Amino acid sequence: MRGLNKNEEAGLLMKLREIQSKEEFPSLAAIAVQEDEMVWSGNVGYACLDPKEKASAFTTIYHLGSVTKLFTAVALIKLRDAGNLDLSDTLQKYLPQLTDLKKQAITLRQLVTHSSGLPLMPDNEKLNQMMQEFPPTLESLANAKFPTIDEVLAGLDDDVLVGEPGDQVSYSNLGFALLGHVIELVGKRPYATFIKEEILRPLKMAGTGFWEQLANTDYQEFLATCYLPFFDEPTVAPPAMKDAGAFVPAASLWASPFAMGQFIKLFTGASSDLLSKDSIDEMLTLDISTEAARYADSEENSGIGLGWFVSELSGHRVVEHGGADPSTAVHLAIIPEQKCGVFVATNSGQNPAAVAEASYAILSLLLNTTSQSPRG
């Protein structure tokens, strides 16, 4: 399979620079994979603005936001394949204390496909105060306090549901918080430990982890400084924003683009003992249709698989997931049939759609090179 030539590589770097300049991102870094090979990487701008430290697709570690959910989905399928649970199991089987939700039987499959009927976030006083203020003040972000899983569980009843389980796709951080707790219980260890031991280590994703795993280690100096775009100039996001409490399984992982290339390889043909080919295909297959894609400008064959959103790009099935908060934005997209994938990240929440635009531009070029070359 032909790789990218120098002109194509230069064109991609120019595209990154164009988007970074237009959106005033502190940095933009990307990695591209075909089958089991990283065929291109690029980075522009700074991982830290003061003092200035250049970003690197190989060493700068970005906050992944909701792309964390894909690791939660992999953990779920890994436990399923080991015979430790079934996707048809109800949430209440593992969390019997949810007595007020017993009238609504929510399955693990519905949680991972965002069809559980659960809202984006629970009705919680701490969360309501944070989410109702936009743009948020620096003071409120510095004092951000996410609830613990015990606090979340204590407040759940039938009134929390925004729809009947299984009726439709309704994106839910709450659902993935609960899914992460199930993984803890079934995996018999803390969620972050399970992800590190069962996914990150086998995939050799060095420097990838959660805030508490990376802080005060040799990797701390490589963490991208995250900037808020709401003020006259880029402002460093308070660390409290990254302590997600119960929502760690939904939005708290950090990784470099290079490490994310290792994750992409799992889905583009690299041999791995982590998941079987059948399980990988199952995760990437449309499970529930939606009227429009979540990220791409597409209404055809759109929906969600097991954790992955599904849409079309240039006539090809694309599976993808973005991640963003006020101080970060990333996008991961794969064309399964062409065995190619892209990850793009920035350290600002300025415009997540522009990060997805960059990943589509890279994918489009990979599709062209793939179609011009024989299968190898």
Solvent accessible surface area in square Angstrom, and as a share of the most:
residue,aa,sasa,rsa
1,M,73,0.33
2,R,88,0.32
3,G,35,0.34
4,L,19,0.10
5,N,71,0.36
6,K,173,0.73
7,N,128,0.65
8,E,33,0.15
9,E,64,0.29
10,A,57,0.44
11,G,35,0.33
12,L,8,0.04
13,L,59,0.29
14,M,128,0.57
15,K,53,0.22
16,L,1,0.01
17,R,122,0.45
18,E,96,0.43
19,I,5,0.02
20,Q,33,0.15
21,S,76,0.49
22,K,158,0.67
23,E,21,0.10
24,E,140,0.63
25,F,5,0.02
26,P,9,0.06
27,S,0,0.00
28,L,0,0.00
29,A,0,0.00
30,A,0,0.00
31,I,1,0.00
32,A,0,0.00
33,V,0,0.00
34,Q,6,0.03
35,E,43,0.19
36,D,87,0.45
37,E,106,0.47
38,M,43,0.19
39,V,25,0.15
40,W,19,0.07
41,S,35,0.22
42,G,4,0.04
43,N,56,0.29
44,V,10,0.05
45,G,20,0.20
46,Y,64,0.24
47,A,9,0.07
48,C,18,0.11
49,L,52,0.26
50,D,128,0.66
51,P,95,0.60
52,K,137,0.58
53,E,83,0.37
54,K,164,0.69
55,A,4,0.03
56,S,29,0.18
57,A,0,0.00
58,F,106,0.44
59,T,68,0.40
60,T,6,0.04
61,I,6,0.03
62,Y,1,0.00
63,H,7,0.03
64,L,0,0.00
65,G,2,0.02
66,S,16,0.11
67,V,0,0.00
68,T,0,0.00
69,K,0,0.00
70,L,0,0.00
71,F,0,0.00
72,T,0,0.00
73,A,0,0.00
74,V,0,0.00
75,A,0,0.00
76,L,0,0.00
77,I,0,0.00
78,K,49,0.21
79,L,8,0.04
80,R,54,0.20
81,D,70,0.36
82,A,72,0.56
83,G,65,0.63
84,N,77,0.39
85,L,15,0.07
86,D,69,0.36
87,L,5,0.02
88,S,77,0.50
89,D,21,0.11
90,T,43,0.25
91,L,0,0.00
92,Q,16,0.07
93,K,127,0.54
94,Y,37,0.14
95,L,1,0.01
96,P,81,0.51
97,Q,102,0.45
98,L,3,0.02
99,T,85,0.50
100,D,84,0.44
101,L,0,0.00
102,K,111,0.47
103,K,168,0.71
104,Q,42,0.19
105,A,62,0.48
106,I,0,0.00
107,T,28,0.16
108,L,0,0.00
109,R,84,0.31
110,Q,35,0.15
111,L,2,0.01
112,V,0,0.00
113,T,0,0.00
114,H,2,0.01
115,S,1,0.01
116,S,1,0.01
117,G,4,0.04
118,L,0,0.00
119,P,19,0.12
120,L,78,0.39
121,M,28,0.13
122,P,10,0.06
123,D,124,0.64
124,N,28,0.15
125,E,148,0.67
126,K,75,0.32
127,L,1,0.00
128,N,47,0.24
129,Q,140,0.62
130,M,38,0.17
131,M,100,0.45
132,Q,148,0.66
133,E,63,0.28
134,F,160,0.67
135,P,78,0.49
136,P,12,0.07
137,T,67,0.39
138,L,73,0.36
139,E,126,0.57
140,S,34,0.22
141,L,15,0.08
142,A,51,0.40
143,N,104,0.53
144,A,12,0.09
145,K,124,0.53
146,F,42,0.17
147,P,0,0.00
148,T,69,0.40
149,I,35,0.18
150,D,100,0.52
151,E,75,0.34
152,V,4,0.02
153,L,15,0.07
154,A,92,0.71
155,G,57,0.55
156,L,9,0.05
157,D,49,0.25
158,D,34,0.17
159,D,132,0.68
160,V,20,0.12
161,L,31,0.15
162,V,88,0.50
163,G,26,0.25
164,E,98,0.44
165,P,25,0.16
166,G,41,0.40
167,D,102,0.53
168,Q,107,0.48
169,V,36,0.21
170,S,29,0.19
171,Y,34,0.13
172,S,1,0.01
173,N,27,0.14
174,L,0,0.00
175,G,1,0.01
176,F,1,0.00
177,A,1,0.01
178,L,0,0.00
179,L,0,0.00
180,G,1,0.01
181,H,27,0.12
182,V,0,0.00
183,I,0,0.00
184,E,51,0.23
185,L,81,0.41
186,V,22,0.13
187,G,7,0.07
188,K,177,0.75
189,R,73,0.26
190,P,84,0.53
191,Y,8,0.03
192,A,15,0.12
193,T,44,0.26
194,F,4,0.02
195,I,0,0.00
196,K,86,0.36
197,E,65,0.29
198,E,39,0.18
199,I,0,0.00
200,L,5,0.03
201,R,146,0.53
202,P,70,0.44
203,L,16,0.08
204,K,158,0.67
205,M,6,0.03
206,A,75,0.58
207,G,8,0.08
208,T,13,0.08
209,G,0,0.00
210,F,1,0.00
211,W,82,0.29
212,E,114,0.51
213,Q,45,0.20
214,L,7,0.04
215,A,20,0.15
216,N,143,0.73
217,T,59,0.34
218,D,122,0.63
219,Y,88,0.34
220,Q,85,0.38
221,E,128,0.57
222,F,82,0.34
223,L,25,0.12
224,A,4,0.03
225,T,33,0.19
226,C,10,0.06
227,Y,9,0.03
228,L,1,0.00
229,P,41,0.25
230,F,56,0.24
231,F,77,0.32
232,D,157,0.82
233,E,125,0.56
234,P,72,0.45
235,T,32,0.18
236,V,85,0.49
237,A,10,0.07
238,P,16,0.10
239,P,88,0.55
240,A,30,0.23
241,M,21,0.09
242,K,11,0.05
243,D,90,0.47
244,A,9,0.07
245,G,30,0.29
246,A,8,0.06
247,F,6,0.02
248,V,28,0.16
249,P,10,0.06
250,A,0,0.00
251,A,29,0.23
252,S,6,0.04
253,L,0,0.00
254,W,5,0.02
255,A,0,0.00
256,S,6,0.04
257,P,0,0.00
258,F,81,0.34
259,A,2,0.02
260,M,0,0.00
261,G,0,0.00
262,Q,34,0.15
263,F,0,0.00
264,I,0,0.00
265,K,41,0.17
266,L,3,0.02
267,F,10,0.04
268,T,1,0.00
269,G,52,0.50
270,A,25,0.19
271,S,119,0.77
272,S,39,0.25
273,D,155,0.80
274,L,13,0.06
275,L,9,0.05
276,S,61,0.39
277,K,144,0.61
278,D,114,0.59
279,S,7,0.04
280,I,21,0.11
281,D,62,0.32
282,E,56,0.25
283,M,0,0.00
284,L,5,0.03
285,T,73,0.43
286,L,60,0.30
287,D,59,0.31
288,I,44,0.22
289,S,80,0.52
290,T,46,0.27
291,E,162,0.73
292,A,54,0.42
293,A,17,0.13
294,R,115,0.42
295,Y,64,0.24
296,A,10,0.08
297,D,156,0.81
298,S,17,0.11
299,E,131,0.59
300,E,113,0.51
301,N,97,0.50
302,S,2,0.02
303,G,3,0.03
304,I,0,0.00
305,G,0,0.00
306,L,1,0.00
307,G,0,0.00
308,W,0,0.00
309,F,10,0.04
310,V,4,0.02
311,S,1,0.01
312,E,47,0.21
313,L,28,0.14
314,S,84,0.54
315,G,69,0.66
316,H,54,0.24
317,R,74,0.27
318,V,0,0.00
319,V,0,0.00
320,E,1,0.00
321,H,0,0.00
322,G,7,0.07
323,G,5,0.05
324,A,50,0.38
325,D,39,0.20
326,P,42,0.26
327,S,0,0.00
328,T,1,0.00
329,A,0,0.00
330,V,5,0.03
331,H,3,0.01
332,L,0,0.00
333,A,0,0.00
334,I,0,0.00
335,I,0,0.00
336,P,19,0.12
337,E,102,0.46
338,Q,42,0.19
339,K,58,0.25
340,C,0,0.00
341,G,0,0.00
342,V,0,0.00
343,F,0,0.00
344,V,0,0.00
345,A,0,0.00
346,T,0,0.00
347,N,1,0.00
348,S,5,0.03
349,G,14,0.13
350,Q,83,0.37
351,N,49,0.25
352,P,61,0.38
353,A,71,0.55
354,A,3,0.03
355,V,1,0.00
356,A,10,0.08
357,E,79,0.35
358,A,0,0.00
359,S,0,0.00
360,Y,34,0.13
361,A,30,0.23
362,I,2,0.01
363,L,0,0.00
364,S,39,0.25
365,L,36,0.18
366,L,0,0.00
367,L,13,0.07
368,N,79,0.40
369,T,0,0.00
370,T,8,0.05
371,S,92,0.59
372,Q,125,0.55
373,S,19,0.12
374,P,111,0.70
375,R,137,0.50
376,G,84,0.81
